[in-house]
Amino acid sequence: MSPSRTLIQPVRTTFFTLLLLSAACITRAEEAPPYPGYPQDRALLRNTYRIPAPVTNASSGEACQAAARLFSKVTFVGLSRERVIAILGDPKTLSDYGVAQSPEPDSPLKYRFDTGFGGSEYVIEFRAGVAVNLRKNSID
């Protein structure tokens, strides 16, 4: 066996080992919560209370606070539409003020947190199935 061949084999093995480890780390990073407290905040997004006449399930104050934390800590720009929905869930399920998503792949997702007396709406815009902008609107 030539000296160059004995050097190439360990280098090739090391390269492929590093490649596999990198792939494993990337996969694990996608499965990890985006920040400590994320599972609790995600659950709180759907925390509602009932407003009488007409009966409406509105976002609670806790839901509005959890949304503010989540949208300030997670970078959505650059993520696929599917990944955004995996992180936030279906926008229609937030409360009775939830906005149904359009079937169009580049239509915006609108996450509306309305207490019945105001709140915030977070709009994530897409181009070619990738988030390109996040806008926060005040609800009066």
Phi and psi in degrees as GROMACS dihedral restraints (atoms count N, CA, C in turn):
[ dihedral_restraints ]
;  ai    aj    ak    al  type     phi  dphi    fc
    3     4     5     6     1   -74.9    20    10
    4     5     6     7     1   155.3    20    10
    6     7     8     9     1   -61.2    20    10
    7     8     9    10     1   -36.2    20    10
    9    10    11    12     1   -67.8    20    10
   10    11    12    13     1   -33.8    20    10
   12    13    14    15     1   -69.3    20    10
   13    14    15    16     1   -37.0    20    10
   15    16    17    18     1   -69.0    20    10
   16    17    18    19     1   -25.6    20    10
   18    19    20    21     1   -80.4    20    10
   19    20    21    22     1   -36.9    20    10
   21    22    23    24     1   -66.5    20    10
   22    23    24    25     1   -41.3    20    10
   24    25    26    27     1   -58.6    20    10
   25    26    27    28     1   -50.0    20    10
   27    28    29    30     1   -64.7    20    10
   28    29    30    31     1   -35.5    20    10
   30    31    32    33     1   -64.9    20    10
   31    32    33    34     1   -43.9    20    10
   33    34    35    36     1   -63.2    20    10
   34    35    36    37     1   -44.0    20    10
   36    37    38    39     1   -62.7    20    10
   37    38    39    40     1   -44.0    20    10
   39    40    41    42     1   -63.1    20    10
   40    41    42    43     1   -42.8    20    10
   42    43    44    45     1   -59.5    20    10
   43    44    45    46     1   -48.4    20    10
   45    46    47    48     1   -68.8    20    10
   46    47    48    49     1   -33.6    20    10
   48    49    50    51     1   -63.3    20    10
   49    50    51    52     1   -46.0    20    10
   51    52    53    54     1   -63.5    20    10
   52    53    54    55     1   -38.7    20    10
   54    55    56    57     1   -62.3    20    10
   55    56    57    58     1   -45.0    20    10
   57    58    59    60     1   -66.1    20    10
   58    59    60    61     1   -40.6    20    10
   60    61    62    63     1   -63.6    20    10
   61    62    63    64     1   -39.8    20    10
   63    64    65    66     1   -63.0    20    10
   64    65    66    67     1   -43.5    20    10
   66    67    68    69     1   -62.5    20    10
   67    68    69    70     1   -39.7    20    10
   69    70    71    72     1   -65.7    20    10
   70    71    72    73     1   -40.0    20    10
   72    73    74    75     1   -65.9    20    10
   73    74    75    76     1   -40.6    20    10
   75    76    77    78     1   -64.3    20    10
   76    77    78    79     1   -44.4    20    10
   78    79    80    81     1   -61.1    20    10
   79    80    81    82     1   -45.0    20    10
   81    82    83    84     1   -64.7    20    10
   82    83    84    85     1   -38.2    20    10
   84    85    86    87     1   -63.8    20    10
   85    86    87    88     1   -36.8    20    10
   87    88    89    90     1   -69.6    20    10
   88    89    90    91     1   -28.4    20    10
   90    91    92    93     1   -82.8    20    10
   91    92    93    94     1   -22.4    20    10
   93    94    95    96     1   -72.0    20    10
   94    95    96    97     1   147.7    20    10
   96    97    98    99     1   -59.9    20    10
   97    98    99   100     1   144.7    20    10
   99   100   101   102     1   -61.7    20    10
  100   101   102   103     1   -26.9    20    10
  102   103   104   105     1  -161.5    20    10
  103   104   105   106     1   158.7    20    10
  105   106   107   108     1   -61.8    20    10
  106   107   108   109     1   133.7    20    10
  108   109   110   111     1    93.1    20    10
  109   110   111   112     1    -4.9    20    10
  111   112   113   114     1   -58.8    20    10
  112   113   114   115     1   -46.3    20    10
  114   115   116   117     1   -57.5    20    10
  115   116   117   118     1   -39.1    20    10
  117   118   119   120     1   -67.9    20    10
  118   119   120   121     1   -43.6    20    10
  120   121   122   123     1   -63.5    20    10
  121   122   123   124     1   -41.1    20    10
  123   124   125   126     1   -61.8    20    10
  124   125   126   127     1   -40.7    20    10
  126   127   128   129     1   -66.7    20    10
  127   128   129   130     1   -38.9    20    10
  129   130   131   132     1   -67.9    20    10
  130   131   132   133     1   -21.8    20    10
  132   133   134   135     1   -55.7    20    10
  133   134   135   136     1   -29.7    20    10
  135   136   137   138     1  -101.9    20    10
  136   137   138   139     1    15.9    20    10
  138   139   140   141     1   -77.8    20    10
  139   140   141   142     1   120.3    20    10
  141   142   143   144     1  -126.6    20    10
  142   143   144   145     1   169.0    20    10
  144   145   146   147     1  -138.0    20    10
  145   146   147   148     1   159.0    20    10
  147   148   149   150     1   -96.2    20    10
  148   149   150   151     1   127.8    20    10
  150   151   152   153     1  -100.7    20    10
  151   152   153   154     1   128.2    20    10
  153   154   155   156     1   -78.8    20    10
  154   155   156   157     1   157.9    20    10
  156   157   158   159     1    45.0    20    10
  157   158   159   160     1    89.9    20    10
  159   160   161   162     1   -75.3    20    10
  160   161   162   163     1   147.1    20    10
  162   163   164   165     1   -63.4    20    10
  163   164   165   166     1   121.4    20    10
  165   166   167   168     1  -139.7    20    10
  166   167   168   169     1   136.5    20    10
  168   169   170   171     1   -91.2    20    10
  169   170   171   172     1   107.9    20    10
  171   172   173   174     1  -102.1    20    10
  172   173   174   175     1   161.3    20    10
  174   175   176   177     1   -67.2    20    10
  175   176   177   178     1   138.2    20    10
  177   178   179   180     1   -79.4    20    10
  178   179   180   181     1   167.1    20    10
  180   181   182   183     1   -60.2    20    10
  181   182   183   184     1   -37.7    20    10
  183   184   185   186     1   -62.7    20    10
  184   185   186   187     1   -38.4    20    10
  186   187   188   189     1   -64.0    20    10
  187   188   189   190     1   -42.8    20    10
  189   190   191   192     1   -64.0    20    10
  190   191   192   193     1   -40.5    20    10
  192   193   194   195     1   -67.6    20    10
  193   194   195   196     1   -41.5    20    10
  195   196   197   198     1   -63.1    20    10
  196   197   198   199     1   -40.2    20    10
  198   199   200   201     1   -62.6    20    10
  199   200   201   202     1   -43.6    20    10
  201   202   203   204     1   -60.5    20    10
  202   203   204   205     1   -42.8    20    10
  204   205   206   207     1   -64.1    20    10
  205   206   207   208     1   -49.4    20    10
  207   208   209   210     1   -61.7    20    10
  208   209   210   211     1   -47.8    20    10
  210   211   212   213     1   -70.4    20    10
  211   212   213   214     1   -21.4    20    10
  213   214   215   216     1   -86.2    20    10
  214   215   216   217     1   -20.4    20    10
  216   217   218   219     1  -101.8    20    10
  217   218   219   220     1   -19.8    20    10
  219   220   221   222     1  -108.3    20    10
  220   221   222   223     1   130.5    20    10
  222   223   224   225     1   -89.7    20    10
  223   224   225   226     1   112.1    20    10
  225   226   227   228     1   -91.0    20    10
  226   227   228   229     1   -28.1    20    10
  228   229   230   231     1   -60.9    20    10
  229   230   231   232     1   128.6    20    10
  231   232   233   234     1    99.8    20    10
  232   233   234   235     1   -12.9    20    10
  234   235   236   237     1   -87.2    20    10
  235   236   237   238     1   152.1    20    10
  237   238   239   240     1   -72.3    20    10
  238   239   240   241     1   159.7    20    10
  240   241   242   243     1   -58.0    20    10
  241   242   243   244     1   -41.9    20    10
  243   244   245   246     1   -62.5    20    10
  244   245   246   247     1   -40.7    20    10
  246   247   248   249     1   -67.5    20    10
  247   248   249   250     1   -39.8    20    10
  249   250   251   252     1   -60.6    20    10
  250   251   252   253     1   -45.9    20    10
  252   253   254   255     1   -66.1    20    10
  253   254   255   256     1   -34.6    20    10
  255   256   257   258     1   -64.4    20    10
  256   257   258   259     1   -36.1    20    10
  258   259   260   261     1   -76.1    20    10
  259   260   261   262     1   -44.2    20    10
  261   262   263   264     1  -101.6    20    10
  262   263   264   265     1   -23.0    20    10
  264   265   266   267     1    85.6    20    10
  265   266   267   268     1   179.1    20    10
  267   268   269   270     1   -70.1    20    10
  268   269   270   271     1   126.3    20    10
  270   271   272   273     1   -62.9    20    10
  271   272   273   274     1   -25.3    20    10
  273   274   275   276     1   -67.6    20    10
  274   275   276   277     1   -25.1    20    10
  276   277   278   279     1   -87.6    20    10
  277   278   279   280     1     6.2    20    10
  279   280   281   282     1   -70.0    20    10
  280   281   282   283     1   -45.3    20    10
  282   283   284   285     1  -168.8    20    10
  283   284   285   286     1  -174.0    20    10
  285   286   287   288     1   -68.1    20    10
  286   287   288   289     1   -16.0    20    10
  288   289   290   291     1   -89.2    20    10
  289   290   291   292     1     0.3    20    10
  291   292   293   294     1   -60.0    20    10
  292   293   294   295     1   147.0    20    10
  294   295   296   297     1  -106.7    20    10
  295   296   297   298     1   123.4    20    10
  297   298   299   300     1   -65.6    20    10
  298   299   300   301     1   141.9    20    10
  300   301   302   303     1   -79.3    20    10
  301   302   303   304     1   144.5    20    10
  303   304   305   306     1   -78.5    20    10
  304   305   306   307     1   150.0    20    10
  306   307   308   309     1   -71.5    20    10
  307   308   309   310     1   -13.4    20    10
  309   310   311   312     1   -66.7    20    10
  310   311   312   313     1   129.9    20    10
  312   313   314   315     1   -64.1    20    10
  313   314   315   316     1   -26.5    20    10
  315   316   317   318     1  -104.3    20    10
  316   317   318   319     1    11.1    20    10
  318   319   320   321     1   -73.6    20    10
  319   320   321   322     1   148.2    20    10
  321   322   323   324     1   -69.9    20    10
  322   323   324   325     1   153.4    20    10
  324   325   326   327     1   -99.9    20    10
  325   326   327   328     1   129.3    20    10
  327   328   329   330     1  -115.3    20    10
  328   329   330   331     1   113.7    20    10
  330   331   332   333     1  -102.5    20    10
  331   332   333   334     1   106.6    20    10
  333   334   335   336     1  -106.7    20    10
  334   335   336   337     1   121.6    20    10
  336   337   338   339     1  -115.9    20    10
  337   338   339   340     1    93.9    20    10
  339   340   341   342     1  -117.1    20    10
  340   341   342   343     1   122.3    20    10
  342   343   344   345     1   -83.1    20    10
  343   344   345   346     1    -4.2    20    10
  345   346   347   348     1    94.6    20    10
  346   347   348   349     1   -13.3    20    10
  348   349   350   351     1  -127.8    20    10
  349   350   351   352     1    15.5    20    10
  351   352   353   354     1   126.4    20    10
  352   353   354   355     1   179.9    20    10
  354   355   356   357     1   157.1    20    10
  355   356   357   358     1  -148.4    20    10
  357   358   359   360     1  -137.3    20    10
  358   359   360   361     1   150.2    20    10
  360   361   362   363     1  -125.8    20    10
  361   362   363   364     1   126.1    20    10
  363   364   365   366     1  -105.0    20    10
  364   365   366   367     1   122.7    20    10
  366   367   368   369     1  -113.2    20    10
  367   368   369   370     1   121.4    20    10
  369   370   371   372     1  -106.9    20    10
  370   371   372   373     1   120.0    20    10
  372   373   374   375     1   -99.3    20    10
  373   374   375   376     1   146.7    20    10
  375   376   377   378     1  -125.5    20    10
  376   377   378   379     1   151.0    20    10
  378   379   380   381     1  -140.8    20    10
  379   380   381   382     1   125.6    20    10
  381   382   383   384     1    55.8    20    10
  382   383   384   385     1    36.2    20    10
  384   385   386   387     1    78.4    20    10
  385   386   387   388     1     8.4    20    10
  387   388   389   390     1  -121.7    20    10
  388   389   390   391     1   137.0    20    10
  390   391   392   393     1   -65.0    20    10
  391   392   393   394     1   128.7    20    10
  393   394   395   396     1  -116.9    20    10
  394   395   396   397     1   -14.4    20    10
  396   397   398   399     1  -159.6    20    10
  397   398   399   400     1   144.7    20    10
  399   400   401   402     1  -123.5    20    10
  400   401   402   403     1   127.6    20    10
  402   403   404   405     1  -126.0    20    10
  403   404   405   406     1   137.9    20    10
  405   406   407   408     1  -109.8    20    10
  406   407   408   409     1   124.7    20    10
  408   409   410   411     1  -112.8    20    10
  409   410   411   412     1   143.0    20    10
  411   412   413   414     1   -87.1    20    10
  412   413   414   415     1   139.7    20    10
  414   415   416   417     1  -107.4    20    10
  415   416   417   418     1   121.4    20    10
